[in-house]
Amino acid sequence: MPDKVLIYSRLPRSMTQRFAAHFDLLDAVGKPVEEMFAADELAQVRALITAGGTPLRAADMDKLPALKAIICYGTGYDGVDLKAAAARNIVVGNSPGANASSVGDVAMMLLLATMRRLPVVDPYVRSGDWAAAKPSPLMKPPMGLAGRKVGIYGMGEIGRKIAARVAAFEAEVGYFSRTRYDDLPYRYLPSLDALAEWCSVFVIAVRAGTDTNHVVNADLLAKLGADGYVINISRGSVIDEPALVAALKSHAIAGAGLDVYETEPHAPSELTKLPNVVLTPHIGGNTQESHVAMQACVLANLTAFFAGEKLPYEVRCTS
């Protein structure tokens, strides 16, 4: 009889159908598990699959007394209480680097669309204003990317993909992360503030956590200057959203490109009204190739777990 695996987050069936060939899936469709399944069913669940950003705390784990493996679909695991999992001898796995190229592509898409004012120029053509030679103050020439200083906050797999793409556009790349990498040809800045002071395009590619919550605040945004841009493809919690809105409205910075938000799927209404913002619905890793790779990591983790082996993509609690 196949091992039972709980689908804890709300995930489209297209993302989980590969798992059904190997495991007996219990799909909670994102609802509280105790509302969807009887206690005796939940008592048989030893492993679950979750989206990394979905809150999974100690009390949630305690509803599954046999739980010993939490497998995140994707690279993120910020929703999982790692300390609570470790205290209960629950291993946590993810899909590191599986979607890095796809997220890197979206970062560049947002960067270029924001700097070259896609939300302005697209309707300028569609409305007929261009054909009518109607002047627009928003159509003044922007600064280009070549020669610009682009700072990347976080230099993991995704940060590296972004850096390579940015460098190909003839921009200068600098970064700040917890680790300085001697094998990289990019400039290392000793602090987040130093990175913001050095660059005018600030790309967020860091993992979310208590140490990164709202670190991109009003003071840091001010360091970017009136020609500065913010691009976020990591987690919305890294940015102080009210501070970002204020900076955009006052033109303390030039623009922002955002794929993530603090309370998804709700982007702040103030952001949706601004012409100097490009918004996408957390699509960074949403390509066919990324999903195939992430599903392979999930299958590898689950297969190893049920075989009594070490997870090939284990996340460790470091604090």
Protein Blocks (a to p, Z undefined) as FASTA:
>chain_A
ZZddddfbacdfklmmmmmmmmccddekhpafklmpcfklmmmpmbdcddfklccdfklm
mmmmkbcbdcdedjbfklpcfklmmmnopacdddehklmmmmmmmmmmmmmmmmnommlm
mmmmmnommmnopacfklpccddfehpacddehjafklmmmmmmmmmnopacddddfbdc
fkbcbdcdfbfklmmmmpmbdcdfbdcdfklgoklcfklmmmnommbccddfkbfklpcf
klmmmmmmnomafbdcdfbdfbdcbdcfklmmpckbccdehillmcfklmmmmmmmmmmm
mmmmmnopacfbbcddfZZ
